[in-house]
């Protein structure tokens, strides 16, 4: 008869914790700068959330500014622009997720199947390079390429007998330009983690597949995809957790009066209300609303993923 083994709960002991710290003090010292950074720049500023419930006055400060409870939220929700701003933010994020999430995976899988190491490394280097272009330079490049007079895109249209088009002033084209330029810039960088995961796959699996007569597509389906599934799910959960976090810098730099109906998102609205208009309470309220929605998405998707396939953040 099999002997049953009972697991005893480990009792909390300060003495043991101190001994553990002394034993691994070098590791704790290594994470200390990161810990201090997170505390100072992520947790300490959180007291500013109070401004979302105040009619904040810089001269009075946070502790003396009058409390207005949910008036800032009510004002934002009642504005005609609320629906448009929320839709723009959500649609751009969803568009970016639908395009920018699967394509790096496909790129990594394709690159992993390349036989020539020299060609593979060259392709990796070329795909990584755009990531190191700053947002300001990227938008300047877009302005140059899509210029109505001398831009290369309008030159191509001219070759086919089409009239020039002002792409950056076209509200209907804004989201596609934003997403596709972002895909070009981050494709190689976002594929790094998948490529790293694929390099750790046991070579014997590919050898066994060769003996069974599997082709490259079958190897991808039955070996590569299951290998990167946990990584893919975790990154998907994190991406959905930022569903309403559209990059401020690029959106603001690409924004103009003609495409404002498609380019006004929560981050640019917070900047305009909180900084330019100096309505700090409203700006904080909108930012807090954005964070709460993102957190709700993160928790929901993490729960669904844990129940369906067992992969989750916690």
C-alpha positions as CSV (number, residue, x, y, z in Angstrom):
1,X,0.0,0.0,0.0
2,X,1.4,3.3,-1.0
3,X,2.5,5.5,1.8
4,X,0.7,8.8,2.1
5,X,2.9,11.8,2.4
6,X,1.4,14.8,4.2
7,X,2.8,18.2,3.3
8,X,3.3,20.4,6.3
9,X,2.7,24.1,6.1
10,X,5.9,26.1,6.4
11,X,5.7,28.3,9.4
12,X,6.7,31.9,9.1
13,X,10.0,32.6,10.6
14,X,11.8,35.9,10.7
15,X,15.1,34.2,11.6
16,X,14.9,32.0,8.5
17,X,14.1,35.0,6.3
18,X,17.1,36.9,7.7
19,X,19.3,33.9,7.0
20,X,17.9,33.6,3.5
21,X,18.6,37.3,2.9
22,X,22.2,36.9,4.1
23,X,22.7,33.9,1.9
24,X,21.4,35.7,-1.3
25,X,22.2,39.4,-0.4
26,X,23.9,40.0,-3.7
27,X,20.7,39.1,-5.6
28,X,18.7,41.5,-3.4
29,X,21.2,44.3,-4.0
30,X,20.9,43.7,-7.8
31,X,17.1,44.3,-7.7
32,X,17.3,47.2,-5.3
33,X,17.6,49.9,-8.0
34,X,14.6,48.5,-9.9
35,X,12.6,48.3,-6.7
36,X,13.4,51.9,-5.7
37,X,12.5,53.1,-9.3
38,X,9.1,51.3,-9.1
39,X,8.3,52.7,-5.7
40,X,9.4,56.3,-6.4
41,X,7.9,56.6,-9.9
42,X,5.0,54.2,-9.9
43,X,3.6,54.1,-6.3
44,X,4.5,57.4,-4.7
45,X,2.7,59.5,-7.4
46,X,-0.5,57.5,-6.8
47,X,-1.6,59.9,-4.2
48,X,-2.3,62.3,-7.1
49,X,-5.4,60.2,-7.9
50,X,-7.2,62.3,-5.3
51,X,-7.2,65.1,-7.9
52,X,-9.7,63.2,-9.9
53,X,-12.3,63.9,-7.2
54,X,-11.3,67.6,-6.7
55,X,-11.6,70.9,-8.4
56,X,-7.8,71.0,-8.2
57,X,-6.1,74.4,-7.6
58,X,-2.3,74.4,-7.8
59,X,-2.1,77.3,-5.3
60,X,-4.1,75.4,-2.8
61,X,-2.5,72.0,-3.3
62,X,-4.0,68.5,-3.1
63,X,-4.9,68.6,0.6
64,X,-6.8,72.0,0.4
65,X,-8.4,71.9,-3.0
66,X,-12.3,71.5,-2.8
67,X,-13.7,68.0,-3.2
68,X,-16.3,67.6,-6.0
69,X,-16.6,63.8,-5.8
70,X,-17.6,62.4,-9.2
71,X,-18.3,65.7,-11.0
72,X,-15.2,65.4,-13.2
73,X,-16.3,62.0,-14.3
74,X,-19.9,63.1,-14.9
75,X,-18.6,66.1,-17.0
76,X,-16.5,63.8,-19.1
77,X,-19.2,61.2,-19.7
78,X,-21.8,63.8,-20.6
79,X,-19.6,65.5,-23.3
80,X,-20.5,64.8,-26.9
81,X,-16.9,64.0,-27.6
82,X,-16.8,61.2,-25.0
83,X,-18.2,58.5,-27.4
84,X,-15.9,59.6,-30.2
85,X,-12.8,59.6,-28.0
86,X,-13.6,56.3,-26.5
87,X,-14.3,54.7,-29.9
88,X,-11.1,56.1,-31.4
89,X,-9.0,54.8,-28.6
90,X,-10.6,51.4,-28.6
91,X,-10.7,51.0,-32.4
92,X,-7.0,52.0,-32.8
93,X,-5.9,49.6,-30.0
94,X,-8.0,46.8,-31.4
95,X,-6.7,47.4,-34.9
96,X,-3.1,47.5,-33.6
97,X,-3.7,44.2,-31.6
98,X,-5.4,42.5,-34.6
99,X,-2.5,43.4,-36.9
100,X,0.5,43.8,-34.7
101,X,0.1,40.7,-32.5
102,X,-0.2,37.8,-35.0
103,X,2.2,39.1,-37.7
104,X,5.4,39.0,-35.4
105,X,4.5,35.4,-34.5
106,X,4.2,34.5,-38.2
107,X,7.5,36.3,-38.9
108,X,9.2,34.5,-36.1
109,X,7.9,31.1,-37.3
110,X,8.9,31.9,-40.9
111,X,12.4,33.0,-39.8
112,X,12.9,29.9,-37.7
113,X,12.2,27.8,-40.9
114,X,14.9,29.6,-42.9
115,X,17.8,27.2,-43.6
116,X,20.6,29.8,-44.4
117,X,22.0,31.2,-41.2
118,X,23.5,34.2,-43.0
119,X,20.3,35.2,-44.7
120,X,18.4,34.6,-41.4
121,X,20.7,37.0,-39.4
122,X,20.6,39.6,-42.2
123,X,16.8,39.5,-42.2
124,X,16.7,39.8,-38.4
125,X,19.0,42.8,-38.4
126,X,17.0,44.6,-41.1
127,X,13.7,43.9,-39.2
128,X,15.2,45.2,-35.9
129,X,16.6,48.5,-37.3
130,X,13.3,50.5,-37.6
131,X,12.6,50.0,-33.8
132,X,15.5,52.3,-33.0
133,X,14.0,55.2,-34.9
134,X,12.5,57.8,-32.6
135,X,8.8,58.7,-32.7
136,X,9.6,62.2,-33.9
137,X,11.8,61.0,-36.8
138,X,9.2,58.4,-37.7
139,X,6.4,61.0,-38.0
140,X,8.8,63.2,-39.9
141,X,9.4,60.3,-42.3
142,X,5.6,59.8,-42.7
143,X,5.1,63.5,-43.5
144,X,7.8,63.3,-46.1
145,X,6.7,60.1,-47.7
146,X,3.0,61.2,-47.8
147,X,3.5,64.8,-48.8
148,X,0.9,65.8,-51.3
149,X,3.4,67.4,-53.7
150,X,6.7,65.4,-53.4
151,X,5.8,62.3,-51.3
152,X,6.7,58.9,-52.7
153,X,3.2,57.6,-52.2
154,X,1.7,60.3,-54.4
155,X,4.5,59.8,-56.9
156,X,3.3,56.1,-57.2
157,X,-0.3,57.2,-57.5
158,X,0.8,59.5,-60.3
159,X,2.3,56.6,-62.2
160,X,-1.1,55.0,-62.3
161,X,-2.8,58.2,-63.4
162,X,-4.4,58.9,-60.0
163,X,-4.7,62.4,-58.5
164,X,-2.5,63.2,-55.4
165,X,-4.0,62.6,-52.0
166,X,-3.3,64.2,-48.7
167,X,-3.1,61.0,-46.6
168,X,-2.3,62.6,-43.3
169,X,-5.2,64.9,-43.4
170,X,-7.6,62.1,-44.3
171,X,-9.5,61.0,-41.1
172,X,-10.4,57.7,-42.8
173,X,-6.8,56.8,-43.4
174,X,-5.4,57.9,-40.0
175,X,-5.8,54.6,-38.2
176,X,-4.4,52.5,-41.0
177,X,-1.3,54.8,-41.3
178,X,-0.9,54.7,-37.5
179,X,-1.1,50.9,-37.3
180,X,0.9,50.0,-40.4
181,X,3.7,52.3,-39.6
182,X,3.8,50.9,-36.1
183,X,3.9,47.4,-37.4
184,X,6.8,48.2,-39.7
185,X,8.7,49.8,-36.8
186,X,8.1,47.1,-34.2
187,X,7.8,43.9,-36.3
188,X,11.4,42.7,-35.7
189,X,11.6,43.8,-32.1
190,X,8.2,42.1,-31.1
191,X,9.3,38.9,-32.7
192,X,12.5,38.6,-30.6
193,X,10.8,36.8,-27.7
194,X,9.2,34.2,-30.0
195,X,12.5,33.6,-31.8
196,X,14.2,33.1,-28.5
197,X,11.5,30.7,-27.4
198,X,11.9,28.7,-30.7
199,X,15.6,28.4,-30.3
200,X,15.1,26.5,-27.0
201,X,13.0,23.8,-28.7
202,X,14.5,20.3,-28.4
203,X,16.3,19.5,-31.8
204,X,15.3,15.9,-31.4
205,X,11.7,16.8,-32.0
206,X,12.6,18.1,-35.4
207,X,14.7,15.0,-36.1
208,X,11.8,12.8,-35.1
209,X,9.5,14.8,-37.4
210,X,11.9,14.4,-40.3
211,X,12.0,10.6,-39.8
212,X,8.2,10.6,-39.9
213,X,8.2,12.6,-43.2
214,X,6.8,15.8,-41.8
215,X,7.1,18.9,-44.0
216,X,7.9,22.4,-42.7
217,X,4.2,23.4,-42.3
218,X,3.6,20.3,-40.2
219,X,6.6,21.1,-38.0
220,X,5.3,24.6,-37.4
221,X,1.8,23.3,-36.5
222,X,2.8,20.4,-34.3
223,X,6.2,21.5,-32.8
224,X,6.7,25.3,-33.0
225,X,3.2,26.6,-32.2
226,X,2.8,24.4,-29.0
227,X,6.2,25.5,-27.9
228,X,5.4,29.2,-28.1
229,X,1.8,28.9,-26.9
230,X,2.5,29.8,-23.2
231,X,4.6,32.9,-24.2
232,X,2.0,33.9,-26.8
233,X,-0.9,33.7,-24.2
234,X,1.0,35.7,-21.6
235,X,1.8,38.5,-24.2
236,X,-1.8,38.5,-25.4
237,X,-3.0,39.0,-21.9
238,X,-0.6,41.9,-21.4
239,X,-1.6,43.4,-24.7
240,X,-5.3,43.3,-23.9
241,X,-4.5,44.9,-20.5
242,X,-3.3,47.9,-22.5
243,X,-6.3,48.0,-24.9
244,X,-7.0,51.7,-24.2
245,X,-3.4,52.8,-24.0
246,X,-2.7,54.3,-27.4
247,X,0.7,55.9,-27.6
248,X,0.5,59.6,-26.9
249,X,3.6,60.9,-28.7
250,X,2.9,59.5,-32.2
251,X,-0.8,60.2,-32.1
252,X,-0.3,63.8,-31.0
253,X,2.4,64.4,-33.6
254,X,0.3,62.9,-36.4
255,X,-2.8,64.9,-35.3
256,X,-4.1,67.9,-37.2
257,X,-7.4,69.7,-37.5
258,X,-8.6,67.7,-40.5
259,X,-8.0,64.2,-39.0
260,X,-9.0,65.1,-35.4
261,X,-12.3,63.2,-35.6
262,X,-10.3,60.0,-35.9
263,X,-7.1,60.9,-34.0
264,X,-8.4,62.3,-30.7
265,X,-7.8,59.6,-28.2
266,X,-7.8,59.5,-24.4
267,X,-4.1,60.2,-24.0
268,X,-4.2,63.3,-26.2
269,X,-7.5,64.5,-24.5
270,X,-5.9,64.1,-21.1
271,X,-2.9,66.2,-22.3
272,X,-5.1,68.9,-23.7
273,X,-7.4,69.1,-20.7
274,X,-4.9,68.5,-17.9
275,X,-1.9,70.4,-19.2
276,X,-2.9,72.9,-21.9
277,X,-6.3,73.8,-20.4
278,X,-4.9,73.4,-16.8
279,X,-8.0,71.4,-15.7
280,X,-6.0,69.0,-13.7
281,X,-8.9,67.4,-12.0
282,X,-10.6,66.5,-15.3
283,X,-7.4,65.3,-16.8
284,X,-6.7,63.0,-13.8
285,X,-10.3,61.7,-13.8
286,X,-10.0,60.7,-17.5
287,X,-6.6,59.1,-16.9
288,X,-8.0,57.2,-13.9
289,X,-11.0,56.0,-16.0
290,X,-8.6,54.7,-18.6
291,X,-6.5,52.8,-16.1
292,X,-9.6,51.2,-14.5
293,X,-10.9,50.0,-17.8
294,X,-7.5,48.6,-18.7
295,X,-7.3,46.8,-15.4
296,X,-10.8,45.4,-15.8
297,X,-9.8,44.0,-19.3
298,X,-6.6,42.5,-17.9
299,X,-8.3,40.7,-15.0
300,X,-11.1,39.4,-17.3
301,X,-8.9,38.1,-20.0
302,X,-6.5,36.6,-17.5
303,X,-9.5,34.8,-15.8
304,X,-10.8,33.5,-19.2
305,X,-7.3,32.3,-20.3
306,X,-6.8,30.5,-17.0
307,X,-10.1,28.7,-17.2
308,X,-9.8,27.7,-20.9
309,X,-6.1,26.7,-21.3
310,X,-4.4,27.1,-18.0
311,X,-2.1,29.9,-19.0
312,X,-2.3,33.1,-17.0
313,X,-0.3,35.8,-15.3
314,X,-1.4,34.8,-11.8
